[in-house]
Amino acid sequence: MKTHLRLFRKVKFLPAVFLMFFSLQAFAFTPTTLSRNGKLSVSGLQLVNECGQPVYLRGVSSYHYDPGWCSGCCHCPDSFDFIANTMTADVFRLALTPPVTGVTYEMSQIIEKTKQLGMYCIIDWHVLNPGDPNAYVTQAEAFWANMAHVYRDDKHLLFEICNEPNGVTWPVIRQYEDRIITAIS
């Protein structure tokens, strides 16, 4: 009888162990957009994942990032947790207004936090004003060359090397982009 009682206690305990094990497994790894897709690229006009499958990203933008102007406004850890987990964003766009001289501590924290959350991060060189990307081409070359060197192994970073140029012709924009692509390569 004692043997049956011990066996009953063990059997009664086993479902609790299995339930706890499988519950922990469910929380051990929740796939993110980054873990599902890996490094992104462009095929034709389509953004695709490492396997060549189309990818669509949804997210938010910093609008204008300037550490002096926007110190901590939306860059605290809780805000990124909210963006990733509550808003279910796949990407955060870090809009930089030239001239930007290098990667600041705040920028590196944002880049790292998006990576930890499994989000993509778009580094956006936003040339809306003055409109001509060549106005800061020397700073842009140095900035993008540094970014490409420092973050060369990061799959979650996307470089938007020239956003919203205006008041200039396509050949002027192309001249800028050729210089930046060469600096990145």
N, C-alpha and C positions, 0 to 999 in steps of 0.2 A: 504493500500500500504506500509506503514512504517513497519508493522508487517512482510510482505513478504520480504521486504528488509533486516530487521534484521535477519530473518530466513535464507535468502540467504547468508548473511555474515557469520553466524554461520556454515552453511553447507559448505561454501567455505573454512572455517578455519579448519574444522574437518579432511579432508585428510592430511593436513600439520601436524596436531597433531598426527594422526595415523602413518604417515611416520616417524616422528621423534621418536615416541615411539618404533616402530619396528626396526628402525635403531639402537637405543641405546640397545635394547634387543639383537641384533645380536652381538654386541661388549661386552656385559656384561659378557658373559662366553664363551670362546672358549675352547673346551675340549682339554686336553693335553694327552700325552701317560700315564702319571701318573694318571690323573683323570679318564681315561677310564679303566685302568687296576688295579690300587691299588697295594697292596703288591704282589710281585712276589715270586714264589717258583719253585722248580724243581720236575717234575713228570717223573720218568724214566730218559730219557736223554733230555727232553724237558723243556724249560723255559715256565711257564704258569702263567696266571693272577689269581686274586682272585676267578674267576669262573671256573678255570681249563682249560681255552682256551689258545692255543699256543700264545706266544708273541715273536716277533723278534725286537731287538733293533739295531739302527744305531747311531753311534756317533763318538766322537773324544777322544783322550787321551792326557794327559799332558806330556806324554813320560817319563819325569823324574821330579819329584817335589822336589825341595829343596829350601826353602825360601831364603837362602843366595845366591844361584846360580841363581834362577829364580824369584826374587822378582818382581812381577807385569808383567812378560813377557806375559802371556796370561790369567791373572787372574783379569783383570779389568772388571767392570760391562758391558761395551760395547762389550767386546769380547764374553761374555756369551750370551748376547742378540743376537749377530750375529750367534753364534753356534746354539742357539735354534730356532731363527726365520728365518734366512736367509738360513742356512744349514739344517734346520729342523731336527736337531739331537735329539734323544730320551734319550741319555745317555752321560755322561762325565766320563771318567776314570781318577781317580787321582792316578797316579803311585808313590808309595813311596819307596825309596831305604833305607833299614835298615842301621844303626840303627835309628829308629824314637822313640823319647822319649815320645811324647804325641801329642795331638791335638793342633796345633798352631793356632793363630788368623787367619792367611791366609787360613788355611785348613777349619776352621769353616765358614769363609766367602764364600768359594767355595761351601761347603756343603749347606749352606743356599741359595745361589743364584740359584743353580740347583733346589732346592725344589721350590723356588718362580716361576721358569720358567716351572715347571711341568716336569722336567727331572729326570731320575734316575742318581745316582752317584755311581760309583764303586770305593771303596777304595781298592787299589791294593798294597799288601805287596810284592814288587818285589825283589826276592832273586837271580837274575841272577849272581851277584857277591857277595859273594864267591860261590854260588851255593848250598851250604848245608844250608837248612833253620834252622837247629839247631844251627848255629853259633850265631844267635841272638834270640834264643827261649825265654830267660827270658824277654828281651825287648818286643818281640812279644806278649807274654802272658799279660804283663801289658798294652800294647797298645790296644790290641783287647778287653780285659776286660773293659777298660775305654770306648772304642768306643761303645760296647754293652750296657753299663750302660747309657752313655750320650744320645745316639741316639736310645734307645730301642723302642720308639714309632714312629720313622720315617720310613714310608713305602718306601721311595725313595732310601734308601741306600742298596747297595749290598756289601758284604764283600768277597774279593778275598784274602784269607788268605795266599796263597803261590803261587806266579806266577814265572814260569821259573826256578824251581830247576834243578840243573844239576850236574853231576859227583857223584851222590849218588844213592843208590838203593831205590826201592819203600818202603821197610820196614823202612828205615831212614826217608823218607818223611812222611810216615804214623805215625810214632812216634811223629813227630812234629805236624802234623794235629790233632792227638788225644789230645795233650796237649792244643792246641789253641781252639779246639771245647769245651773242658771242661772249659777253661777260659771264653769263650763267654756265655756258658749256665748258 
